[in-house]
Amino acid sequence: MSLKLSGALKALACATVFTCAGFSASSYAETLRVGTEATYAPFEFAAEDGTLTGFDVELIKAIAQEAGFDNVEISNMPFDGLIPAIFTGQIDTVIAAMSITPERSKRVAFTEPYYTSGLSALILESNKDKYPNVKSLKGQAICVQIGTTGALKAEELSPGKVKAFNTQPEAFMELKAKGCEGVVNDRPINLYFLSKSNVAEGVAEIPEILTAEKYGIAVNKNNKELLNKLNAALKTLHENGKYNEIYQKWFKLLPHNES
């Protein structure tokens, strides 16, 4: 996703902040402490019983098991707090549909990409003729989630006319309420929203993919040992078919080459 920032719709489940210390193997030998922002279905979200689920959640658990961790502790926190939580030692790693960008790569290290995404735009079905492509949204009010790459693209299209919300659902609901002309967002999230017939009625996707983005798992740049473990485990999951199994469960198709 991009550069997303979570909102207050999900309860925070942040662990106690630890002082920043050295990264020895003992600091994560048994439990892998993971940060995410659980309002981004189907990657990470809260199920009806409150447990965290989604593609990213299942993938990191499989990676941790393959890497030899006994436990996985997942904390749900605001998206803009995830990288700072790595710096403070509050968590060891982040998996949150986080796009690998040059700016982020200056702050944290990323694993090899585990998912290839892209941006698309949703509009009201009644406006399909009015907005045949994304360029036609230029100068119109566009809804986004705060801090996402979708928000950056929307600002390019409509400077000063972007309406930013804390969560993706809020942006979608504003579109349905005719508070904006389109929503620019990661395409997998848009498609997941469209699959929910009870809330997506009257909404359509503009048939155009904007950008290609690769998601990575973030760790502290000083924690090369953990980075190597995660990369090795991810590689094994690709080779033994477990990655494909998880991917097909959530996206109902075979994955692209994510390397």
GIMO-V823739 format. One record per backbone hydrogen bond with DSSP energy under -1.0 kcal/mol. NH is the residue of the N-H (numbers start at 0). CO is the residue of the C=O. If there is no record, write none. Layout:
[[NH	CO] [NH	CO]]
This chain:
[[1	96] [4	145] [12	75] [26	23] [27	24] [31	70] [33	72] [34	92] [35	74] [38	36] [39	43] [42	39] [43	39] [44	52] [46	50] [49	46] [52	44] [54	41] [55	42] [56	42] [57	53] [58	54] [59	55] [60	56] [61	57] [62	58] [63	59] [64	60] [65	61] [66	62] [67	64] [68	63] [69	29] [70	29] [72	31] [74	33] [76	35] [80	77] [81	78] [84	80] [85	81] [86	82] [87	83] [89	84] [90	84] [91	32] [92	32] [93	217] [94	34] [99	213] [104	100] [106	103] [107	103] [108	218] [110	216] [113	214] [116	212] [119	184] [121	182] [122	203] [124	201] [126	123] [127	124] [130	126] [136	133] [137	134] [139	136] [141	160] [142	181] [143	162] [145	164] [147	144] [148	0] [151	147] [152	148] [153	149] [154	150] [155	151] [156	152] [157	153] [160	157] [162	141] [164	143] [170	166] [171	167] [172	168] [173	169] [174	170] [175	171] [176	172] [177	174] [178	173] [180	140] [182	121] [183	142] [184	119] [186	117] [189	185] [190	186] [191	187] [192	188] [193	189] [194	190] [195	192] [196	194] [198	195] [199	195] [202	199] [203	122] [205	120] [207	205] [209	118] [212	116] [214	114] [215	97] [217	93] [218	108] [222	219] [226	222] [227	223] [228	224] [229	225] [230	226] [231	227] [232	228] [233	229] [234	230] [235	231] [236	232] [237	233] [238	234] [239	235] [242	236] [244	240] [245	241] [246	242] [247	243] [248	244] [249	245] [250	246] [251	247]]
